[in-house]
Amino acid sequence: MAKKKYPEARTKYNEYNSVVTKLKNYKSTIQTNISLSLSTGDIGSDVSGDYYDKFAEKEQEWRDQVDQVVTDFDNFQISLQTCITNAEAKATLWYDRISMTEEE
């Protein structure tokens, strides 16, 4: 019987596959929570009277902060997806090595 070229391949594949699963779950949970927070956080625009200008100023500040959070979140999502893609590539690499023997 031929000796395995990479005896650790199955373990490494399982480890990377586990990382992929955890990162995807993490990404999904974060996306859901951020989407819910942003969609339920609208201040509204039905204010009038003496304090309207102050309200409008504060509302714009809030919207600017939300825009920055969304930008930061989008950048984080890109980084997280890069991690997922890299882990998937490593899992595939180790999966392909599972059945390799010394003769190959």
N, C-alpha and C positions, 0 to 999 in steps of 0.2 A: 504494500500500500504506500502510495506517495505521501511524502511529508508536506504538511501545509506550509506554504510560503509565509503566510501571515496568520499565525494561530490566534492573534488578538483581534482579528478582523471583525468577527461577530460581536464581540464586546464593544469595540469602538463604534461599529454601526449602531448598535442599540443605544449607546450613550449619545451619539449625535442625533439620532432619531428622537430620542427623549427631549433633547434640547430644542429641536425644531417644534415638537408638539407643545412644549411649555411656552416658547416664545410666541407661537401662533395664538395660544389661549390668552396670554398676557396682552397681546396686541388687540384681540377681539374685545376683551374686557375693558381696556382703556378706551377704545373707539366708542363702545356703547356708553360708557360713563361720561365721556366728554360730549358726545352728541346730545345726551339727555340734559346735561348741565347747560349747554349753549341754547338748546331749543326751549327750555323752560325759564330762562333768565331774562327775558325781554322786559324792559322797564315800561314800555308803552309810550304813547305820545298824546294822551288826552288831557293834558294839564293846561290850565289857563289861569289868568289872573296876575296878581302882583309878583309872584315868584316864578313866573314862566321862564324868564331869561336865565335865572339861576338853575332851574331845572334843566333847561336845554343845554346849558354849559356842562352840567354834571352828566347828563345823558351822553353827550359827545365824548367826555372823558371815559365813561364806562364802555362805550362802543370802541374807542381806540384801544382800551385795555383788552377787550375781547378779541379784537383783530390781532393784537400782539400774541395773545395766548394761542389763537388759532394758528398763526405763523409758526410759533415755537412748537406746537403740537405736530404740525405738518412736517417740520424738520425732524422731530423725534421719530415720527412714523417712518420716514425715509431711512433713518439710521437703523431702526428696528427691523425694517424689511431687508436691509443689507445684511444684518446679522442672521436673519432667517435664511436668506439665500445662501450665505456662506456655510451655515450649518447643514443645509440640504446638500450642498456640493460635497462636504466632508462625509456625510452619511452615504451618499451615492458612491463616493470613492471607496469607502470601507466595505460597502455592500458588494461592489465589484471584485473585491479582493478575497471575499469569504471562501470561494471555491478554488482559488489559485493554489497550485502545488509547486514544489521546487523545480519541476521540469519545465514549467511555463515561463 
